[in-house]
C-alpha cells in the first residue's frame, strides 16, 4: 500500500473554507478504484494548517496523479495555499490500519 501524509498551509483568509474548496478533489479521489482513504484533519495548533492522510493500492497511484480531477486540483488549489505542501510518501507492507494496542479499549 502506498501511504502518503502531506501538510498543507492555507492562506488565513481561506483556512475556514478549505474543506469546501477541496471538496470536489476529495470526493473524486475517494471514488477512485484503489483509494483506501483520503482524510483531512485540521491542526489544533495552527488553524491555517491541514494534514492529509491518504492511501492507495500499489497500482492505483498512477491513475490518481494522471486523473482529470488531480490536474484540475493542481491548477486551482495552489491559489489558496500559503506555501508548497510538504509530503512523506512511502510504501508499507500492510493494507489496513492496525490497532494501537497501548490504548486498547475493552
N, C-alpha and C positions, 0 to 999 in steps of 0.2 A: 504494500500500500504506500502511496506517496502521501506524505503528511507535510502540510505547509502551515506555518504560523507567520503572519505579517502584522506589523504595527503601522497604523495609519494616523498621521497627524492632520487633522482637518482645520481649515481656516475657522477661527472662532465664530464668525457670522454664519457658518453653515453647520456647525457641530450638532446642534439640536435637530437639524433637518437631515443629517446623514442617513438615517435609516430609510427615509423616503427617497432620498436622492440615489441611493444604491439599491433600492428595492427591485427594479427591473433586472439588473445584473444578478442580484442574489437569487431571485426566483428562477431565472433562466438557468443559472449554474446548478441549482439544486435539482432541476429537472433533467439534467444531463445523465445519460447512461454512464455508470461507473462513478458517479459522485456519491461519496459516502456521507459527507457532511460539509456544510458551509455556514459557519456560525460567527456572528459578530457579537462582541462584548465591548462595552464602554468602560474606560478606565475610571476607577474610583478616585484616583489621584490627579488626573488631568482630564477635565471634561471635554477637551478637544481631541483626545486620543481614543482610538478604537483598536481592538485586536481582532483579527480574522483568523479563525482556525478552520482549515479545510483539509479534506482528504479525498483521494481518488484511487480507484483501482489502478494498478501499474500501467495498464494500456489505455487509460482514459485521459491522461493529461494532455496528450497531443490534440485530441479533439476539442478539449476545453480551450486551449490557447489559440486554436485556429477557428473558433466559433464566431459567428456574427455578433453575438452579444458581448464577447470578450473584446472584439475590435471596437465596438461601439463604446464600451466602458473605458477602454484605454484612450479613446479620442475625447470623451466627455468628462469623465470623473476627475482628471488632474486639475481642472479649473477650480475645484473645491478643496484641494489639498494645500497644506502649508509647506510640505516637503515631500520628497520621494519616499514612498513606503519602504520599510525595512522588512526583510524576509529571511526566514530559515526554511529551507526545502530539503527534505530527506526522505529516504525510503526506509520503511520499518517492516520488520518481519512479523506482522500480525495484521488482522483485518477487522478489528473491532476494539472498542475501549476495554480496558481491564479494570477490575475493581481496585480501589485504594484500600488495601487490607487494614492499614493502620487506622482508618476511620470507619471501620465496618459498623453498619447499623443492623441491629438484630430486630 
